[in-house]
Every structure is written in structure tokens, then in C-alpha cells.
Amino acid sequence: MAKSSADDIELRRACVSAIDDPTQKIIISIRVSMSRGIFTKSSKLGHQMAKPRVLALFTQSKGHSTTAFLRVLKYSTGGVLEPAKLYKLKHLSKVEVITNDPSGCMFTLGFDNLRSQSVAPPQWTMRSIDDRNRLLLCILNICRDVLGHLPKVVGIDVVEMALWAKENRPSVSTPRNVQDGGPVAFAVPETELKVNFEKELVSQAEEEEMEALLGSYVMGIGDAEAFSERLKRELQALEAANVHAILENEPLMDEVMQGLESATICVEDMDEWLATFNVKLRHMREDIESIETRNNMLVMQSVNNKCVIEELDKLLERLCVPSEYAASLTGGSFDEARMLQNVEACEWLTSALHGIEAPNLDPAYANMRAVCSLLYFSQRGQLKRPDHADLRYKCRTYARLLQHLKSLDKNSLGPLRKAYCSSLNLLLRREAREFANELRASTKASRNPTVWLEGSTGSGQNANATDTSTVSDAYAKMLTIFIPLLVDESSFFAHFMCFEVPTLVPPGGVADGNKAGYNDDLGIMDINENDSKSGKTSAELAALNESLQDLLNGIQEDFYAVVDWAYKIDPLRCISMHGITERYLSGQKADAAGFVRLLLGNLKSRISVQFSRFVDEACHELERNERTIRQMGVLSYIPRFATLATQMEQYISGQSRDLVDQSYTTFVGIMFVTLEKIAQTDPKYADMFLLENYAAFQNSLYELANIVPILAKFYHQASEAYEQACTRHISMIIYYQFERLFQFARRIEDLMFTVPPEEIPFQLGLSKMDLRKMLKSSLSGVDQSIALMYKKLQKNLVSEELLPSLWDKCKKEFLDMYEGFAQLVAKIYPTENIPSVAEMRELLASL
């Protein structure tokens, strides 16, 4: 033992001498053999093939921190130890005992900072298991206590290591100073620990079972304390293993959690579906209730209709006109021979009329009103064109009577005209309302969600715009059906009620197949052309217009409803509707169509107002988003306006050009004003921002500007603004890179107004020496300055396609400015040499 201690002391001294660093303290040194994966069947032979080395463990303290080293020392040819390698224990990640070594003395140390992880770590072979355990325990203790971490241990029974450490641990570590001043630790053996316990009375079988259990742990029956500590350590190891297993199962837990989240989402979706189904079921219940209500109403209506028919049959018996009186009233002449029969017929008719008036009429009939069958109007799924041929045919019966009434008493036609207008007005309004409702219901058109100029939407919003042509087609159909009908009704009314106005012939000269006009159809003589030119015509025309107002008033609301419906689906359809209205308005020239012209004019105004509303709302959205738009690149509404203009041009028809041009003027005016306001929020990049947006405006409207004059005007306006912004931006960049050069030129130009040229070199700051200094500082690295000027131009430019043209403008502007500077120098400093303009041009061309 004394010899071993002396060898250890000598080895420590040799290690300390080899290191020669008093700040490092040696902890342990052990002789080992090193081999890189060389091992034979014979452990002894393997040791002989290995290279002898010394492993020494050192610590070094700097302030509050301590560093631990593992040094490898080798023997030189003279047998002197010298440092070979150095490992920092903070990088130690793995301690592994080689399992195929029967001696158990071979192990490897793995470090995580090795440059090549593909090279196997060196293998160390100890002289004995005790040496191995001493070194490894010392390394593990330092890693735990000093460095605060433990490496991964493989191939070692930590319980046996702990037992070995308890049996071989020193009680005191007494440092002594060796001759060279290095500290050396001496181990004083600990006195044998005596454990006293009282043996309890147990049976022989229990004692044998306990001995067998302890024998499995290589312990005796008296090692109860060691056995208890062993069990505690194993319990801790098992708990650590459980924790490790839980951590290893973390991916599985993540999968389980993902499954639970998916299940939760499915449950939420099912809840939404159930809610949707509940809403649908509620609607179905409501529909069923509505159907039942309608059925009940239909049954009640059927019963009521039957009762009404019975009562009407009874009433018709009282209203039946004898055939002889009917012949006199409808087809008889007013010759003197037949006057007696006519008077009798009129007296009978008068008494019959008094018989159906209160108080002679049963009060039950007093409130009865005539109604038309629903089959006469448009219904769901069926657009019905109004047909008044039967009504006019029946009215023709009384045409000659009205002519005679006008001859006998002209004032008697006034009440008849008002009654006719009131009755027919109700019919026309009902027909227009039902037709408009069914027209909207049968037109399949999705509302166009496009918001054309709003800044908060995406830039590709117009690629999938909904086709809304069916909307303008529906409006055109409404006009196609009802405008001729209203014109015909107006003309028929004018002739039937004996207004002395010029005859109306529909376009093409045919009215209901009668080429001669309504006069022949009514059996009325044409009005004398001389009478139509007299003063009576204006009075008759005023009376006709007043009656037409009563006849057609209120029907415009149904036309307005169609216009408003079309606007809600697609505001741009106002353009095509405006053109359609213009075509119909230009075709109504007859006097009897005065109210129809007024109706079409009001429709045109209504459409213009709705389109102006769309323009105002779009401009309002643009202005409202002005503060939220970030000043960078091309604003989104620039390309959107081009798309909007393209769409609007497709809708133009008739006289809609003025309407669209006015909207262009409003849009572009607001766009340019907003663009300038946004640019002023950051004056540093204002010109760059303006030139990019004005260039984008020109590029997007180039094709349209060639065919639309108003857009060509705005195109040139944007071109001028683009050139101005380019000039300002390029001048700023040039002055930024060559500020001293062109400030010098500007000072000369200012002085030339007051000082003769030959005296300028004698002015303060403008001498020849000042010129040379300025040229040296400005043009010594002119190629680099020009390159920086290019980078400055490229910086913050979002539209890269503008860079080549901007750079060409920049080079041209620089050459023009430099040429002016060269002319000044040649005039003021004729003896001074500066780089020529040609040299500058070649330099710019080479970059």
C-alpha cells in the first residue's frame, strides 16, 4: 500500500510538472492504455498492443466559476511525461464500458464537441477495476458537483458502483504541497463502520428466504442498512425510469390529444349541423302551417265563390236587357223614324239603372265590386303579357255613342273619361306589379359581391365577377312589354274619348294589324288636319295629358322597383339600362305618348341617380381608407380602376357615354387627390411612391386610352405627373451622391449674376485649390459613387420593371448636369483639367 501511494505521488508530481500551470489543481492521475478499437481475445495481449498513457483530472478556478479538464499525457522517447490532448468535462456526454471486454477495464469517453462525429472515440484500458471505478467516480462527482450535469452512463451497474464507493471511500482528503508547490491529496482510510442491530426472532424458512433474496444482491444477512439503501436507489431508479417512459410516450400523448381535438371539432360540427337541421325543421313546420293556412283559405274561397256566383246569377236576372232594347241601344240609328224606339229603350235603361241603385237595391249588393280573375295576370313561374284586345273590342261598341255625345254635349265626356281612367289605371298598375314581381323572381342572377375601389379587399377580386347580364335583359323586357302597351293604351284612349289630336301610328305603321290606325278600328272619322292645326289642338292636348296622368299615374313605381332591384345586384348594370331607356325615349315622338316620354325621362333620371350613388359610395370608401393605406408600392385601386373601366366600357350602349365619362372624371379626380395626400404622409419617399403609381395607372389604361377620349386625357395627365416625380426623385439621388460637385457649380452660377467670370476664382471657397479639393473628394471614386447612385435608385422601388427606364433617365440627367459643370469650369478655370463628358459617358455605359 505504501508503494502504491508513493507511485501515485510520483505520478502526480510528474503530471504537475508536465502541465506547469500553478492555477490548475490536480485531482487524480492514473496510468492507462489507449487503443482505437483494437481488442483481441486475450485481454493481456490487448493491453500489450495498447499505447501507455496517463489520464489526469484538473480543475481551474476563475472568480466564482470552476472549469474541469481531463488531460491525456504521453511518454516521450526519454520517458518524460508531456501533454498530448485536453478535454473539457463540460462537453462530456457519455461514459461507456466496453461490454465485449471480459476484464471490464476498457471504456470510452464521448464528447459532444468533437469536430468529426464519425470518428470513434478513443478506448482507455485501466490496470484494474478499482482504477476504473476511482477515475469514473471522480469524473462523475465533478460533473455533478462542479459542472451541474451528469453524462450518460452505459454498461456500468450504478448500484455496484455505489457499493464499491462506500467500501473504498476515504474519510479525509488531506492536501499536502509537493516540492514544486502543486497540491496532492492523501487518502486516510476510514475506520471500519460497525453496525449494531437486534436480531428478531424469525423462523428458519423466513431466514432462508431472506438470505436467498440478499444473495441475489451479493449481500449477507447482516447488511440490512446496505440492503435498505440498495432498495431506495432501485426505487429512485424505477421512478426515474417511469418519468423517462412518460417522456418517451410524449409523441403518443400528442397523437391522443390531436385525436381528442379532432373529436371535439367533430362534436362541434355535429352541433352546428343539428342547429342547422333544427332551423330547417322549424322552417318546414312554418311552411307546413302556411300551406295549411292557404289550403283553408282556398277552401273558404271556393265556398265563398260558389255563394257569390249564385248571388250574381240572381243579380244578372235583374240586369238582363231585352233584345229589342239592346238592338236599339247598340245598333240602332238616330233617324226620326226610329226615335220613338230609341227613347223607349233609353227610358227602360234609365229605370233599370235606378232599380240597381240605393235604396232600391238590396243593401247586400251595395258594397259589391267587380274583380278580375287571377289567371289574367302574371303568376309564379309564368310571365303573362297583358292583352287588352278583348277589352278594346267591347269598348268599340260604344265608340259611335261617344261620338254622338260629344256632338250633343261635349262636357258630358269629362266624367266618362275620369271613370275610364280610374278603372283602367287599377288594371294597368296591377298588371305591371304582377309582371315586375314575377320578372324579378324568374331572373336567376347572383348579387355581384365586387367592391371595385375599396382598399381593404384583395387585388384579384374581379377575376371571377358574376355574370349579371340577365338583370339588364329583365329591365329591357319590362320596357319591351309595357312601353308599347302604354303607348297603345294612350293612343286608344285619345281616340276612344274623342280627343282632337294627331293620329298616332306605332313604329312601322301597324297597330294591332290595322294599317289605317285606331280610327278605322273604332269606326271614327279621322280628324281634320286643319282642325288639328287650330288653337283647339293645344287645349285638347292639355286635356289629353291631364287624362293620361290619371290613366297611367302610379305605374312608374313598378319600373322604379325593377331599377332598384337591378342596382342592388350589379350597380354597373345602370349603364346598360341607361342606354336602353335612351333608345325607347328617342322613339316616342307622338303627342299621345306624352306621359310615356315623361315616364322614360323619370326612369333615366332614376338610373342616373342610382349610378351616381354607386360612384359616390366607391369614392367615399376610397377616401375612408386613405389613412389605413400604407405608403409602399402601387395602391390597389389603381389596377382595380382599369378593370372597372374595362367592365363599364362593355356595358355602354346608346347615349350612356356621357354618364360613364362623368363617372370617370369623378373617379380619377378622387384617385389622384388621394394619391397625392398619401404621398405627403412621408415626404422622403413621396416622389418614388408617386412615380410608381402614375406609371401603373398608365400601364393599366394604355389600351383603353387609345379608344376612350376622356381616359386619354387622364392618361396624359398621369404621364405629366410621372415625369415630374421622376425628375424630382432623380435629382435628389444625384445631389445626394455628388452634392459637393453640383453645389460648387451652383455657387458659381449664382455669382455670375454679380461678379465677372475672371474674378470668381478669387472668391472665398471658389479658388483653384478649392476646385481641386472638391474634384478629388467628388470624383476620386466616381465609379463607386455611380454604383451607389444605382443602388439608391433601386432601393425601396417595388415596381422593378421601372428600374431600367429610371436608370436611363438618371444617367442622362447626370450627364446633362455634368456637362453644364464642365462648361462652367472651362469658362471660369480654363487651365484646370477635369474628366471630360465623353469619359463620363463611357463610364456610365460600362456600369
URGIBEL-V146499 format. One record per backbone hydrogen bond with DSSP energy under -1.0 kcal/mol. NH is the residue of the N-H (numbers start at 1). CO is the residue of the C=O. E is the energy in kcal/mol with one decimal. If there is no record, write none. Layout:
BEGIN
nh:NH co:CO e:E
nh:NH co:CO e:E
END
This chain:
BEGIN
nh:5 co:1 e:-2.3
nh:6 co:2 e:-2.3
nh:7 co:3 e:-2.3
nh:8 co:4 e:-2.3
nh:9 co:5 e:-2.5
nh:10 co:6 e:-2.5
nh:11 co:7 e:-2.6
nh:12 co:8 e:-2.5
nh:13 co:9 e:-2.5
nh:14 co:10 e:-2.1
nh:15 co:11 e:-2.2
nh:16 co:12 e:-2.8
nh:17 co:13 e:-2.5
nh:18 co:14 e:-2.1
nh:19 co:15 e:-2.1
nh:20 co:16 e:-2.8
nh:24 co:21 e:-1.7
nh:25 co:59 e:-3.1
nh:27 co:57 e:-3.7
nh:30 co:55 e:-2.4
nh:32 co:53 e:-3.0
nh:33 co:125 e:-2.0
nh:34 co:51 e:-3.2
nh:35 co:123 e:-2.4
nh:37 co:35 e:-1.1
nh:46 co:42 e:-2.3
nh:47 co:43 e:-1.9
nh:48 co:44 e:-1.9
nh:49 co:45 e:-1.9
nh:51 co:34 e:-2.6
nh:53 co:32 e:-3.5
nh:54 co:73 e:-2.3
nh:55 co:30 e:-2.8
nh:56 co:71 e:-2.3
nh:57 co:28 e:-3.0
nh:58 co:69 e:-2.3
nh:59 co:25 e:-2.2
nh:60 co:67 e:-2.7
nh:62 co:65 e:-2.9
nh:65 co:62 e:-1.8
nh:67 co:60 e:-3.1
nh:69 co:58 e:-2.9
nh:70 co:87 e:-3.1
nh:71 co:56 e:-3.0
nh:72 co:85 e:-2.7
nh:73 co:54 e:-2.7
nh:74 co:82 e:-2.3
nh:76 co:80 e:-2.5
nh:79 co:76 e:-1.9
nh:82 co:74 e:-2.2
nh:84 co:72 e:-3.1
nh:85 co:72 e:-1.7
nh:87 co:70 e:-2.2
nh:89 co:68 e:-2.0
nh:91 co:88 e:-1.6
nh:92 co:89 e:-1.5
nh:93 co:110 e:-2.8
nh:94 co:110 e:-1.5
nh:95 co:152 e:-3.4
nh:96 co:108 e:-2.3
nh:97 co:154 e:-2.4
nh:98 co:106 e:-2.2
nh:101 co:98 e:-1.0
nh:107 co:124 e:-2.5
nh:108 co:96 e:-2.9
nh:110 co:94 e:-2.9
nh:112 co:91 e:-2.4
nh:123 co:35 e:-2.1
nh:124 co:107 e:-3.2
nh:125 co:33 e:-2.9
nh:126 co:105 e:-2.1
nh:132 co:128 e:-2.1
nh:133 co:129 e:-3.0
nh:134 co:130 e:-2.9
nh:135 co:131 e:-2.4
nh:136 co:132 e:-2.7
nh:137 co:133 e:-2.7
nh:138 co:134 e:-2.0
nh:139 co:135 e:-2.5
nh:140 co:136 e:-2.8
nh:141 co:137 e:-2.6
nh:142 co:138 e:-2.1
nh:143 co:139 e:-2.4
nh:144 co:140 e:-2.2
nh:145 co:141 e:-3.2
nh:146 co:142 e:-2.3
nh:147 co:142 e:-1.8
nh:149 co:143 e:-2.4
nh:152 co:93 e:-2.2
nh:154 co:95 e:-2.9
nh:161 co:157 e:-2.2
nh:162 co:158 e:-2.2
nh:163 co:159 e:-2.4
nh:164 co:160 e:-2.7
nh:165 co:161 e:-2.5
nh:166 co:162 e:-2.1
nh:167 co:163 e:-2.0
nh:168 co:164 e:-1.8
nh:171 co:188 e:-1.6
nh:174 co:186 e:-1.6
nh:176 co:184 e:-2.6
nh:178 co:182 e:-2.4
nh:181 co:178 e:-1.9
nh:184 co:176 e:-2.4
nh:186 co:174 e:-1.4
nh:188 co:172 e:-1.4
nh:207 co:203 e:-2.3
nh:208 co:204 e:-2.4
nh:209 co:205 e:-2.4
nh:210 co:206 e:-2.3
nh:211 co:207 e:-2.5
nh:212 co:208 e:-2.5
nh:213 co:209 e:-2.2
nh:214 co:210 e:-2.8
nh:215 co:211 e:-2.6
nh:216 co:212 e:-1.3
nh:217 co:214 e:-1.2
nh:218 co:215 e:-1.5
nh:219 co:214 e:-1.8
nh:223 co:220 e:-1.3
nh:224 co:222 e:-1.0
nh:227 co:223 e:-2.3
nh:228 co:224 e:-2.7
nh:229 co:225 e:-2.6
nh:230 co:226 e:-2.6
nh:231 co:227 e:-2.5
nh:232 co:228 e:-2.4
nh:233 co:229 e:-2.5
nh:234 co:230 e:-2.5
nh:235 co:231 e:-2.6
nh:236 co:232 e:-2.6
nh:237 co:233 e:-2.8
nh:238 co:234 e:-2.8
nh:239 co:235 e:-2.6
nh:240 co:236 e:-2.7
nh:241 co:237 e:-2.6
nh:242 co:238 e:-2.5
nh:243 co:239 e:-2.5
nh:244 co:240 e:-2.8
nh:245 co:241 e:-2.7
nh:246 co:242 e:-2.5
nh:247 co:243 e:-2.5
nh:248 co:244 e:-2.7
nh:249 co:245 e:-1.8
nh:250 co:247 e:-1.4
nh:253 co:249 e:-2.4
nh:254 co:250 e:-2.6
nh:255 co:251 e:-2.4
nh:256 co:252 e:-2.5
nh:257 co:253 e:-3.0
nh:258 co:254 e:-2.7
nh:259 co:255 e:-2.6
nh:260 co:256 e:-2.6
nh:261 co:257 e:-2.7
nh:262 co:258 e:-2.8
nh:263 co:259 e:-2.7
nh:264 co:260 e:-2.7
nh:265 co:261 e:-2.7
nh:266 co:262 e:-2.6
nh:267 co:263 e:-2.6
nh:268 co:264 e:-2.6
nh:269 co:265 e:-2.9
nh:270 co:266 e:-2.8
nh:271 co:267 e:-2.3
nh:272 co:268 e:-2.4
nh:273 co:269 e:-3.0
nh:274 co:270 e:-3.0
nh:275 co:271 e:-2.4
nh:276 co:272 e:-2.8
nh:277 co:273 e:-3.4
nh:278 co:274 e:-2.6
nh:279 co:275 e:-2.3
nh:280 co:276 e:-2.7
nh:281 co:277 e:-3.1
nh:282 co:278 e:-2.4
nh:283 co:279 e:-2.6
nh:284 co:280 e:-2.8
nh:285 co:281 e:-2.8
nh:286 co:282 e:-2.4
nh:287 co:283 e:-3.1
nh:288 co:284 e:-3.1
nh:289 co:285 e:-2.6
nh:290 co:286 e:-2.6
nh:291 co:287 e:-3.2
nh:292 co:288 e:-2.8
nh:293 co:289 e:-2.4
nh:294 co:290 e:-2.8
nh:295 co:291 e:-3.0
nh:296 co:292 e:-2.6
nh:297 co:293 e:-2.4
nh:298 co:294 e:-3.0
nh:299 co:295 e:-2.7
nh:300 co:296 e:-2.5
nh:301 co:297 e:-2.9
nh:302 co:298 e:-2.8
nh:303 co:299 e:-2.2
nh:304 co:300 e:-2.7
nh:305 co:301 e:-3.1
nh:306 co:302 e:-2.0
nh:307 co:303 e:-2.1
nh:308 co:304 e:-2.8
nh:309 co:305 e:-2.7
nh:310 co:306 e:-1.9
nh:311 co:307 e:-2.2
nh:312 co:308 e:-2.9
nh:313 co:309 e:-2.4
nh:314 co:310 e:-1.7
nh:315 co:311 e:-2.2
nh:316 co:312 e:-3.1
nh:317 co:313 e:-1.3
nh:319 co:315 e:-1.3
nh:326 co:322 e:-2.6
nh:327 co:323 e:-2.3
nh:328 co:324 e:-1.6
nh:329 co:325 e:-2.4
nh:330 co:326 e:-2.1
nh:331 co:327 e:-2.0
nh:338 co:335 e:-1.1
nh:342 co:338 e:-2.2
nh:343 co:339 e:-2.5
nh:344 co:340 e:-2.2
nh:345 co:341 e:-2.4
nh:346 co:342 e:-2.4
nh:347 co:343 e:-2.7
nh:348 co:344 e:-2.5
nh:349 co:345 e:-2.3
nh:350 co:346 e:-2.5
nh:351 co:347 e:-2.5
nh:352 co:348 e:-2.5
nh:353 co:349 e:-2.3
nh:354 co:350 e:-2.3
nh:355 co:351 e:-1.6
nh:357 co:354 e:-1.1
nh:360 co:357 e:-1.3
nh:361 co:357 e:-1.1
nh:365 co:362 e:-2.3
nh:368 co:365 e:-1.2
nh:376 co:373 e:-1.6
nh:377 co:374 e:-1.7
nh:379 co:382 e:-1.7
nh:382 co:379 e:-2.4
nh:392 co:388 e:-2.5
nh:393 co:389 e:-2.2
nh:394 co:390 e:-1.9
nh:395 co:391 e:-1.8
nh:396 co:392 e:-1.9
nh:398 co:395 e:-1.6
nh:399 co:396 e:-1.2
nh:402 co:398 e:-2.1
nh:403 co:399 e:-1.9
nh:404 co:400 e:-2.1
nh:405 co:401 e:-2.5
nh:406 co:402 e:-2.3
nh:407 co:403 e:-1.6
nh:408 co:404 e:-2.5
nh:409 co:405 e:-3.5
nh:412 co:409 e:-1.2
nh:413 co:410 e:-1.3
nh:414 co:411 e:-1.0
nh:417 co:413 e:-2.7
nh:418 co:414 e:-2.2
nh:419 co:415 e:-2.4
nh:420 co:416 e:-2.6
nh:421 co:417 e:-2.7
nh:422 co:418 e:-2.6
nh:423 co:419 e:-2.2
nh:424 co:420 e:-2.7
nh:425 co:421 e:-2.3
nh:426 co:422 e:-1.4
nh:427 co:423 e:-1.4
nh:428 co:424 e:-2.8
nh:429 co:425 e:-2.5
nh:430 co:426 e:-2.1
nh:431 co:427 e:-2.5
nh:432 co:428 e:-2.7
nh:433 co:429 e:-2.5
nh:434 co:430 e:-2.5
nh:435 co:431 e:-2.3
nh:436 co:432 e:-2.7
nh:437 co:433 e:-2.4
nh:438 co:434 e:-2.3
nh:439 co:435 e:-2.4
nh:440 co:436 e:-2.2
nh:441 co:437 e:-2.2
nh:442 co:438 e:-2.3
nh:448 co:569 e:-2.7
nh:465 co:462 e:-1.1
nh:471 co:468 e:-1.5
nh:473 co:469 e:-2.0
nh:474 co:470 e:-2.0
nh:475 co:471 e:-1.9
nh:476 co:472 e:-2.5
nh:477 co:473 e:-2.3
nh:478 co:474 e:-2.1
nh:479 co:475 e:-2.1
nh:480 co:476 e:-2.8
nh:481 co:477 e:-2.2
nh:482 co:478 e:-2.3
nh:483 co:479 e:-2.1
nh:486 co:482 e:-3.1
nh:487 co:483 e:-2.4
nh:488 co:484 e:-2.8
nh:489 co:485 e:-2.8
nh:490 co:486 e:-2.4
nh:491 co:487 e:-2.7
nh:492 co:488 e:-3.1
nh:493 co:489 e:-2.5
nh:494 co:490 e:-2.2
nh:495 co:491 e:-1.9
nh:496 co:492 e:-3.3
nh:497 co:493 e:-2.4
nh:498 co:495 e:-1.2
nh:499 co:494 e:-3.1
nh:501 co:499 e:-1.7
nh:509 co:506 e:-2.6
nh:511 co:514 e:-1.0
nh:514 co:511 e:-1.9
nh:517 co:514 e:-1.4
nh:522 co:518 e:-2.3
nh:523 co:519 e:-1.0
nh:524 co:519 e:-2.4
nh:532 co:528 e:-1.8
nh:534 co:531 e:-1.2
nh:537 co:534 e:-1.1
nh:540 co:536 e:-2.7
nh:541 co:537 e:-2.9
nh:542 co:538 e:-2.0
nh:543 co:539 e:-2.2
nh:544 co:540 e:-2.6
nh:545 co:541 e:-2.5
nh:546 co:542 e:-2.0
nh:547 co:543 e:-2.3
nh:548 co:544 e:-2.9
nh:549 co:545 e:-1.8
nh:550 co:546 e:-1.5
nh:551 co:547 e:-2.2
nh:552 co:548 e:-2.7
nh:553 co:549 e:-1.5
nh:555 co:552 e:-1.7
nh:560 co:556 e:-2.6
nh:561 co:557 e:-2.0
nh:562 co:558 e:-1.5
nh:563 co:559 e:-2.0
nh:564 co:560 e:-2.8
nh:565 co:561 e:-2.2
nh:566 co:562 e:-2.4
nh:567 co:563 e:-2.2
nh:568 co:564 e:-2.0
nh:569 co:565 e:-1.4
nh:570 co:566 e:-2.5
nh:573 co:570 e:-1.8
nh:574 co:571 e:-1.8
nh:575 co:572 e:-1.7
nh:577 co:573 e:-2.3
nh:578 co:574 e:-2.2
nh:579 co:575 e:-1.8
nh:580 co:576 e:-2.3
nh:581 co:577 e:-2.5
nh:582 co:578 e:-1.9
nh:583 co:579 e:-1.9
nh:584 co:580 e:-1.8
nh:585 co:581 e:-2.5
nh:586 co:582 e:-2.2
nh:594 co:591 e:-1.3
nh:597 co:593 e:-2.4
nh:598 co:594 e:-2.2
nh:599 co:595 e:-2.7
nh:600 co:596 e:-2.7
nh:601 co:597 e:-2.5
nh:602 co:598 e:-2.3
nh:603 co:599 e:-2.3
nh:604 co:600 e:-2.4
nh:605 co:601 e:-2.2
nh:606 co:602 e:-2.6
nh:607 co:603 e:-2.6
nh:608 co:604 e:-2.3
nh:609 co:605 e:-2.6
nh:610 co:606 e:-2.3
nh:611 co:607 e:-2.5
nh:612 co:608 e:-2.5
nh:613 co:609 e:-2.0
nh:614 co:610 e:-2.0
nh:615 co:611 e:-2.4
nh:616 co:612 e:-2.8
nh:617 co:613 e:-2.6
nh:618 co:614 e:-2.3
nh:619 co:615 e:-2.4
nh:620 co:616 e:-2.5
nh:621 co:617 e:-2.3
nh:622 co:618 e:-1.9
nh:623 co:619 e:-2.5
nh:624 co:620 e:-2.7
nh:625 co:621 e:-1.8
nh:626 co:623 e:-1.3
nh:629 co:625 e:-1.0
nh:632 co:630 e:-1.7
nh:638 co:635 e:-1.3
nh:640 co:636 e:-1.3
nh:641 co:637 e:-1.8
nh:642 co:638 e:-1.2
nh:643 co:639 e:-1.9
nh:644 co:640 e:-2.7
nh:645 co:641 e:-3.0
nh:646 co:642 e:-2.3
nh:647 co:643 e:-2.2
nh:648 co:644 e:-2.5
nh:649 co:645 e:-2.3
nh:650 co:646 e:-1.2
nh:656 co:653 e:-1.2
nh:660 co:656 e:-2.2
nh:661 co:657 e:-2.8
nh:662 co:658 e:-2.3
nh:663 co:659 e:-1.5
nh:664 co:660 e:-2.4
nh:665 co:661 e:-2.2
nh:666 co:662 e:-2.0
nh:667 co:663 e:-3.0
nh:668 co:664 e:-2.8
nh:669 co:665 e:-1.9
nh:670 co:666 e:-2.2
nh:671 co:667 e:-2.7
nh:672 co:668 e:-2.7
nh:673 co:669 e:-2.2
nh:674 co:670 e:-2.7
nh:675 co:671 e:-2.4
nh:676 co:672 e:-2.2
nh:677 co:673 e:-2.1
nh:678 co:674 e:-2.6
nh:679 co:675 e:-2.0
nh:680 co:676 e:-1.6
nh:681 co:678 e:-1.1
nh:682 co:679 e:-1.2
nh:685 co:682 e:-1.3
nh:689 co:685 e:-2.3
nh:690 co:686 e:-2.6
nh:691 co:687 e:-2.7
nh:692 co:688 e:-1.8
nh:693 co:689 e:-1.8
nh:694 co:690 e:-2.9
nh:695 co:691 e:-2.0
nh:696 co:692 e:-2.1
nh:697 co:693 e:-2.2
nh:698 co:694 e:-2.0
nh:699 co:695 e:-2.6
nh:700 co:696 e:-2.4
nh:701 co:697 e:-1.4
nh:705 co:701 e:-2.5
nh:707 co:704 e:-1.4
nh:708 co:704 e:-2.2
nh:712 co:708 e:-1.9
nh:713 co:709 e:-1.9
nh:714 co:710 e:-1.6
nh:715 co:711 e:-2.3
nh:716 co:712 e:-2.2
nh:717 co:713 e:-2.0
nh:718 co:714 e:-2.5
nh:719 co:715 e:-2.0
nh:720 co:716 e:-2.3
nh:721 co:717 e:-2.0
nh:722 co:718 e:-2.3
nh:723 co:719 e:-2.3
nh:724 co:720 e:-2.2
nh:725 co:721 e:-2.3
nh:726 co:722 e:-2.5
nh:727 co:723 e:-2.4
nh:728 co:724 e:-2.3
nh:729 co:725 e:-2.6
nh:730 co:726 e:-2.9
nh:731 co:727 e:-2.3
nh:732 co:728 e:-2.0
nh:733 co:729 e:-2.0
nh:734 co:730 e:-2.5
nh:735 co:731 e:-2.6
nh:736 co:732 e:-1.8
nh:737 co:733 e:-1.6
nh:738 co:734 e:-2.7
nh:742 co:738 e:-1.9
nh:743 co:739 e:-2.1
nh:744 co:740 e:-1.9
nh:745 co:741 e:-1.5
nh:746 co:742 e:-2.0
nh:747 co:743 e:-2.3
nh:748 co:744 e:-1.8
nh:749 co:745 e:-2.3
nh:750 co:746 e:-2.3
nh:751 co:747 e:-2.1
nh:752 co:748 e:-1.7
nh:754 co:751 e:-1.5
nh:755 co:751 e:-3.4
nh:759 co:756 e:-1.2
nh:762 co:759 e:-1.3
nh:763 co:760 e:-2.2
nh:766 co:763 e:-2.0
nh:771 co:767 e:-2.2
nh:772 co:768 e:-2.5
nh:773 co:769 e:-2.5
nh:774 co:770 e:-2.5
nh:775 co:771 e:-2.6
nh:776 co:772 e:-2.5
nh:777 co:773 e:-2.3
nh:778 co:774 e:-2.1
nh:779 co:775 e:-2.8
nh:782 co:779 e:-1.1
nh:785 co:781 e:-2.3
nh:786 co:782 e:-2.5
nh:787 co:783 e:-2.1
nh:788 co:784 e:-2.6
nh:789 co:785 e:-2.0
nh:790 co:786 e:-2.0
nh:791 co:787 e:-2.2
nh:792 co:788 e:-2.6
nh:793 co:789 e:-1.9
nh:794 co:790 e:-2.3
nh:795 co:791 e:-2.1
nh:797 co:794 e:-1.6
nh:800 co:798 e:-1.4
nh:802 co:799 e:-1.7
nh:803 co:800 e:-1.4
nh:806 co:802 e:-2.4
nh:807 co:803 e:-2.8
nh:808 co:804 e:-2.1
nh:809 co:805 e:-2.3
nh:810 co:806 e:-2.6
nh:811 co:807 e:-2.6
nh:812 co:808 e:-2.3
nh:813 co:809 e:-2.7
nh:814 co:810 e:-2.5
nh:815 co:811 e:-2.6
nh:816 co:812 e:-2.4
nh:817 co:813 e:-2.4
nh:818 co:814 e:-2.9
nh:819 co:815 e:-2.6
nh:820 co:816 e:-1.9
nh:821 co:817 e:-2.0
nh:822 co:818 e:-2.9
nh:823 co:819 e:-2.1
nh:824 co:820 e:-2.0
nh:825 co:821 e:-2.5
nh:826 co:822 e:-2.5
nh:827 co:823 e:-1.6
nh:828 co:824 e:-3.0
nh:829 co:825 e:-2.6
nh:832 co:829 e:-1.4
nh:840 co:836 e:-1.9
nh:841 co:837 e:-2.4
nh:842 co:838 e:-2.5
nh:843 co:839 e:-2.4
nh:844 co:840 e:-2.6
nh:845 co:841 e:-2.1
nh:846 co:842 e:-1.6
END
